[in-house]
Amino acid sequence: MIKRMRKAFCRKGQLGRLFLCGVLILGLTGCQKTEEPSTTETTYETFEETVAQISPEADTGNENAAPIQLTFWYHDEKAAPYYEAAAADFHDRYGVEVLCSYVGDVDYLETINQANIDGTGPDLFIASNDEVRKLHMAGLAEENSLYTDGFWEKHYPEVARRALTSEGTEYGYPIYFDTCVMIYDTSVTTQPETFGSITDFAVNFVDETNSKVIFRWDIADPFCDYLFLGTGAELLGDYGEDNGIFNVNNAQVVQNMTYYQSLHEYFSMDVDTSTYEQVKSELVNGTLVYGIVKTDVAGELETYGSSYALCPVPALSGELSVQDPSITYGAFVSPFTKQSEYANLFAAYLSYEYAENQFSFSHQVSARASLEREDGNERIIYDQYVATVPVPKALENGDFWIYTEICFKNIWNGKDVTAELNGLQEIMQSRLK
C-alpha cells in the first residue's frame, strides 16, 4: 500500500486526485464520482477507502522521477518531536519527504522573508496568531485553502478560528496554543472557586513549617496579568485587529483592576524581580500553594510532585470575571512554495490528522476539538483554551504589550487605578489611529 501511494504521489498526473483524497482526511469535500457537487462532508473512513482504490497495477508514471520534498520551519524546540514524528508518518503514508528545521532567530518572520528573497525559504512554517495580520499584509502566507465553514465549526473551537482570521479570511492551520491555568497543592488546599477563596485561605492558613508561599504568578509578564482586565475590556474586536475598538478604562475594568491592586495587601510580589522561573522553582520545591502558570507545565508536572493539580483560572469574585488570553500557533503555507498542494496537505496533517499524537510527543495541547483526551490535565488545559480570547494581532501590538506592562506595574505598586487606565487608553488610541 505504501509503495503504490508513493508511486502515485510521484506521478504528476495523479496530483489532483491524491490531493482531493488528502482533503478527504479532513472531511472538507468529496472525491466526486459524478460532476454533480457534493452536499455532504466526507468522513475519514471514506478517505481510506478512496486511497485503497489506487490499483497497484495502474500506470504510475516514471518511477525515476525526483521525489517530492517539503521544507518546514518552526521556532519552538519543544515541538520538535511531534513535527519529526508527523513528518516520518506523512512520508511513510504518502511518499512525500518533509525536512523539519528549527529556526530560533529573534527576527523569525524577517528571516523567512529574506529566505524567500534568496530562494531558500520554507514551503510552510509555524507562526503565532498575533503575527497573522502582518503575514497576510506582507504576502508571506497563503489562505487556508482546505477548511470549510462546516469543518471549522465541527473540529475546532471558535477561539482557534478567530485567532487565525484576518480581514475575514483564515490563514494557516491551528496546531497548538498557550494560555494561563491555575495550579494548586491538593495536600494543603482545594480548588479555588474565586480569587476570594485564595485570599481567605491566606488569612486563615497557619504555616507551621514557615516555608509556604501562598500565591505566585509572574506579575511582570503582561500576558499573565491580562486576565485581570476582565470581560469589560474591549481590545481590537473579536478578531483582534479592529483599531476602532479599544476600551480599557470603563467602570467594569476599573473595578477589576482595583481588585488586582488589592491583592498586593495579601501577596508581596515585587514586579521588578518577578520571573516565571521563580514560580516554577517553588513548584519544584513544593512550597507554592496556588499559582498561575502557562501550558508548558503540562510536560513538567511529574517534577513538581504528585500533590499538584491544574484547574481553570477562576473569577475574581461573584461579580468580577477574568478574561484569559491565548496565543494560537498555526502552520502557514508560503505563497512562494512550488509545492502548494503538498504543503497545504502536510499543514492540515499536523493540524488535524496526526493531532491525536501531539500531546504524547511534545506535551503541547492540540487546538483540534474532536479528540479523545485521555490525560486529565490535557482536558483541563484545552477547556481553558476554549474559554479564552485570542491575543490582539494589530500591527501596533508590540506597543500594546509595552504600555500594558507599564500600566499593570504602576497599578500594582499603588498608583491611581483610574488614572493609569485612562493613560493606557489615551496612548493606545493615539497609536492605533
C-alpha positions in Angstrom: 0.0 0.0 0.0 2.7 2.5 1.0 4.7 1.7 -2.1 1.9 2.3 -4.5 0.9 5.5 -2.6 4.5 6.7 -3.1 4.3 6.0 -6.8 1.0 7.8 -7.1 2.4 10.9 -5.4 5.5 10.9 -7.7 3.2 10.8 -10.8 2.4 14.4 -11.8 -0.9 13.3 -13.4 -2.1 11.9 -10.0 -1.5 15.1 -8.0 -5.0 16.5 -8.3 -6.6 13.1 -7.5 -4.4 12.4 -4.5 -4.7 16.0 -3.2 -8.5 15.6 -3.3 -8.1 12.3 -1.5 -6.0 14.0 1.1 -8.6 16.6 1.6 -11.0 13.8 2.4 -8.9 13.2 5.6 -10.4 16.4 6.8 -13.9 15.9 5.6 -13.7 19.0 3.6 -15.0 18.0 0.3 -15.9 14.8 -1.6 -14.0 12.9 -4.2 -16.6 13.0 -6.9 -18.0 10.1 -8.8 -20.0 12.4 -11.0 -19.8 16.0 -11.9 -22.5 17.0 -9.5 -21.2 18.9 -6.5 -21.3 17.0 -3.2 -23.5 18.4 -0.4 -22.2 16.4 2.5 -18.9 16.2 4.3 -16.9 13.0 3.7 -15.5 11.1 6.6 -12.0 9.8 7.3 -13.1 6.3 6.5 -14.1 7.4 3.0 -10.5 8.8 2.6 -9.0 5.4 3.4 -11.4 3.7 1.0 -10.5 6.2 -1.7 -6.7 5.7 -1.3 -7.3 1.9 -1.3 -8.8 2.2 -4.8 -5.4 3.2 -6.3 -4.6 0.0 -8.1 -1.0 -1.4 -7.9 -1.4 -2.4 -11.5 -2.3 1.2 -12.6 0.0 3.3 -14.7 2.1 5.1 -12.1 4.3 7.1 -14.4 8.1 7.5 -14.2 9.5 5.8 -11.0 12.8 7.6 -11.6 11.2 11.0 -11.1 12.6 13.2 -8.4 10.9 12.6 -5.0 8.6 15.3 -3.6 10.2 17.2 -0.8 8.9 19.9 1.5 10.8 22.3 3.8 9.1 23.1 7.1 10.4 25.7 9.7 9.4 26.0 13.3 10.7 28.1 16.3 9.9 26.1 19.4 12.3 23.2 20.1 9.8 21.5 22.5 7.6 20.9 19.5 10.4 19.1 17.5 9.5 15.5 18.5 5.9 16.0 17.2 6.9 17.5 14.0 9.6 14.9 13.3 7.2 12.0 14.0 4.5 13.6 11.9 6.9 14.1 9.0 8.1 10.5 9.2 4.5 9.2 9.2 3.5 11.5 6.4 6.4 10.2 4.3 5.6 6.6 5.1 1.9 7.1 4.1 2.2 9.4 1.1 5.8 9.3 -0.1 6.4 13.0 0.5 9.6 13.9 2.4 9.4 16.8 4.9 12.6 18.4 6.1 11.9 19.9 9.6 14.2 22.7 10.6 14.4 24.6 13.9 14.9 28.3 13.2 15.5 30.2 16.5 16.2 33.6 15.1 14.8 36.5 17.1 13.5 38.1 13.9 11.9 34.9 12.7 9.5 36.4 10.2 12.2 38.6 8.7 14.4 35.6 8.4 11.6 33.9 6.5 11.1 36.9 4.3 14.8 37.2 3.5 15.0 33.4 2.7 12.1 33.9 0.3 14.0 36.6 -1.4 17.1 34.4 -1.6 15.0 31.5 -3.0 15.7 29.3 0.1 12.5 30.0 2.0 10.4 27.2 3.6 7.3 25.7 1.9 5.5 26.1 5.2 6.3 27.3 8.7 4.9 27.8 12.2 3.9 31.2 13.5 1.7 32.7 16.2 -1.7 34.3 15.7 -0.6 37.8 16.8 1.5 37.7 13.6 -1.3 36.7 11.2 -2.2 40.2 10.1 1.4 41.0 9.4 1.9 37.8 7.5 -1.0 38.3 5.1 -0.3 42.0 4.6 3.3 41.2 3.8 2.3 38.4 1.4 4.1 35.7 3.4 1.2 33.3 3.9 -1.5 31.6 1.8 -5.1 31.4 2.8 -6.3 28.2 4.4 -7.5 26.5 1.2 -8.9 23.3 2.8 -11.1 24.1 5.8 -14.8 24.8 5.0 -17.0 26.7 7.5 -18.6 23.4 8.5 -15.2 21.8 9.1 -14.1 24.7 11.3 -17.2 24.5 13.3 -17.1 20.7 13.8 -13.4 20.3 14.6 -12.0 23.5 16.2 -13.2 25.9 18.9 -14.2 29.4 17.8 -11.1 30.9 19.5 -8.8 29.0 17.1 -10.7 30.2 14.0 -10.8 33.8 15.2 -7.1 33.6 16.1 -6.1 32.7 12.5 -8.6 35.1 10.8 -7.6 38.4 9.3 -9.9 40.7 7.4 -12.5 37.9 7.1 -10.1 35.2 5.8 -8.5 32.3 7.6 -4.7 31.9 7.2 -2.9 28.8 8.4 -3.9 25.6 10.2 -4.2 25.7 14.0 -1.7 23.4 15.7 -1.4 24.2 19.5 -1.7 27.1 21.9 -0.6 28.8 25.1 -2.7 30.2 27.8 -2.9 30.5 31.6 -4.3 28.0 34.1 -4.3 27.7 37.8 -2.2 25.2 39.8 -2.7 24.3 43.4 -1.3 21.9 46.0 -4.0 19.4 46.8 -2.2 18.3 50.0 -2.8 21.7 51.5 -5.9 23.2 49.9 -8.7 22.7 47.4 -9.6 24.1 44.0 -10.4 27.8 44.4 -13.9 28.9 43.4 -12.8 32.5 43.1 -9.7 34.6 43.9 -11.5 35.4 47.1 -11.0 31.7 48.0 -7.3 32.3 47.8 -7.3 35.5 49.9 -9.5 33.7 52.5 -7.0 30.9 52.6 -4.1 33.3 53.0 -5.8 34.9 56.1 -6.6 31.7 57.8 -3.7 29.4 56.9 -1.2 28.6 59.6 2.2 27.7 58.1 3.8 25.6 60.8 6.9 25.0 58.7 7.2 28.7 57.7 8.0 27.6 54.2 4.9 28.0 52.1 4.3 30.7 49.5 0.5 31.1 49.3 0.2 32.6 45.8 2.5 33.4 43.0 2.5 34.3 39.3 4.9 36.2 37.1 3.5 39.6 37.8 6.0 41.2 35.4 4.5 39.3 32.5 1.6 41.2 30.9 0.3 38.0 29.3 -0.3 36.6 32.8 -1.7 39.9 34.0 -4.0 40.3 31.1 -6.7 38.2 32.5 -7.3 40.7 35.4 -8.7 43.2 32.9 -11.8 41.1 32.8 -14.6 40.8 30.3 -15.2 44.6 30.4 -12.1 45.2 28.3 -12.6 45.5 24.6 -9.3 45.0 22.7 -9.5 45.4 18.9 -12.7 43.4 18.5 -13.4 39.7 18.2 -10.6 39.1 15.7 -8.0 41.4 17.5 -7.3 43.7 14.6 -10.1 46.4 14.6 -8.2 49.6 15.5 -11.5 51.4 16.2 -12.3 49.2 19.2 -10.2 49.8 22.3 -11.8 50.3 25.7 -9.9 49.6 28.9 -11.0 52.5 31.2 -14.7 51.7 31.7 -16.2 51.2 35.2 -16.0 47.4 35.0 -12.3 47.3 34.1 -11.6 49.9 36.9 -13.3 47.5 39.4 -11.3 44.6 38.1 -8.0 46.4 38.3 -8.9 47.8 41.7 -9.3 44.2 42.9 -6.0 43.3 41.2 -4.3 46.1 43.2 -5.9 44.9 46.4 -4.1 41.5 46.1 -0.9 43.4 46.9 -2.1 43.5 50.5 -2.1 39.7 50.7 0.8 38.7 48.5 4.1 40.6 48.5 5.4 40.2 44.9 8.0 42.5 43.5 7.2 43.4 39.9 10.8 44.4 39.3 12.2 41.0 40.3 9.4 38.6 39.4 10.1 35.8 36.9 8.3 32.7 35.7 11.3 30.6 36.7 10.7 31.7 40.3 7.2 30.3 40.1 8.5 27.0 38.7 11.2 26.7 41.3 8.7 27.0 44.1 6.6 24.3 42.4 9.7 22.0 42.2 10.4 22.7 45.9 6.8 22.0 46.8 6.5 25.4 48.6 3.8 27.0 46.4 0.2 26.6 47.4 -1.5 28.4 44.5 -0.1 29.7 41.2 -0.9 30.9 37.7 1.1 29.0 35.1 1.2 28.6 31.4 0.5 25.4 29.3 4.2 24.4 29.4 3.7 22.9 32.9 1.8 20.0 31.2 5.2 18.4 30.4 6.7 19.2 33.8 4.0 18.2 36.4 5.8 15.0 37.3 8.8 17.1 38.5 6.5 19.0 40.9 5.3 16.0 42.9 2.0 14.2 42.9 0.1 16.7 45.0 -0.2 19.4 42.4 -3.2 19.7 40.2 -4.5 22.0 37.5 -7.8 23.8 37.3 -9.3 26.7 35.3 -8.5 30.2 36.3 -11.5 31.3 38.5 -13.3 34.6 38.6 -12.0 37.3 40.9 -15.3 37.3 42.8 -19.0 36.6 42.2 -19.3 39.9 40.3 -15.9 40.3 38.7 -14.9 37.9 35.9 -11.5 37.3 34.3 -10.7 37.2 30.6 -8.0 34.7 29.9 -5.9 35.3 26.8 -4.4 32.7 24.5 -1.8 32.5 21.7 -2.6 30.0 18.9 0.2 28.6 16.8 -0.5 27.6 13.3 1.2 26.0 10.3 1.2 28.6 7.4 1.9 27.8 3.8 4.2 30.1 1.9 2.9 31.6 -1.3 6.4 31.1 -2.7 6.3 27.4 -2.4 6.3 25.4 -5.6 4.5 22.5 -3.8 1.4 24.3 -2.6 -0.9 21.3 -2.7 1.5 19.1 -0.7 2.3 21.9 1.7 -1.4 22.5 2.5 -1.8 18.8 2.9 1.0 18.5 5.4 -0.2 21.6 7.3 -3.6 20.0 7.6 -2.0 16.7 8.6 -0.3 18.5 11.5 -3.4 20.3 12.5 -6.0 17.5 12.2 -5.0 14.0 11.1 -1.9 13.5 13.3 -3.1 15.7 16.1 -4.1 12.8 18.4 -0.3 12.1 18.9 0.7 15.7 19.7 0.4 15.6 23.5 2.3 12.3 23.8 5.2 13.6 21.8 5.5 17.2 22.9 3.1 17.8 25.8 1.6 20.6 23.8 -2.1 20.5 23.6 -3.7 20.3 20.2 -6.1 23.0 19.1 -8.3 20.4 17.5 -11.6 19.9 19.3 -12.6 16.5 18.0 -10.1 14.4 20.0 -10.3 11.9 22.8 -8.1 13.4 25.5 -7.2 10.6 28.0 -4.9 12.8 30.1 -6.9 14.8 32.7 -4.6 17.8 32.7 -4.7 18.0 28.9 -8.5 18.2 29.1 -8.3 21.0 31.7 -5.9 23.0 29.6 -8.0 22.5 26.4 -11.2 23.5 28.2 -9.5 26.6 29.5 -8.4 27.4 25.9 -11.9 27.2 24.7 -12.9 30.0 27.1 -10.1 32.3 26.2 -9.8 35.3 23.8 -7.0 35.5 21.2 -4.3 38.0 21.9 -4.6 41.0 19.6 -3.0 40.9 16.2 -2.9 44.5 15.0 0.4 45.8 13.8 0.7 48.1 16.8 0.5 45.0 19.0 4.1 45.4 20.3 3.2 48.8 21.7 0.1 47.4 23.4 2.2 44.9 25.4 4.8 47.5 26.4 2.3 50.1 27.6 0.1 47.4 29.3 3.1 46.2 31.2 3.8 49.7 32.5 0.1 50.2 33.4 0.0 46.9 35.4 3.2 47.7 37.2 2.1 51.1 38.3 -1.3 49.9 39.5 0.3 47.0 41.4 2.7 49.5 43.1 -0.2 51.7 44.3 -0.8 54.3 41.6 -4.3 55.5 41.0 -6.2 52.8 39.0 -8.4 55.2 37.0 -5.6 57.5 36.1 -3.4 54.6 34.9 -6.2 53.0 32.8 -7.0 56.4 31.3 -3.4 56.9 30.4 -3.3 53.5 28.7 -6.5 54.3 26.8 -5.2 57.6 25.5 -1.8 56.4 24.4 -3.2 53.3 22.6 -5.9 55.3 20.9 -3.2 57.6 19.7 -1.1 54.7 18.4 -4.0 53.0 16.8 -5.1 56.0 14.7 
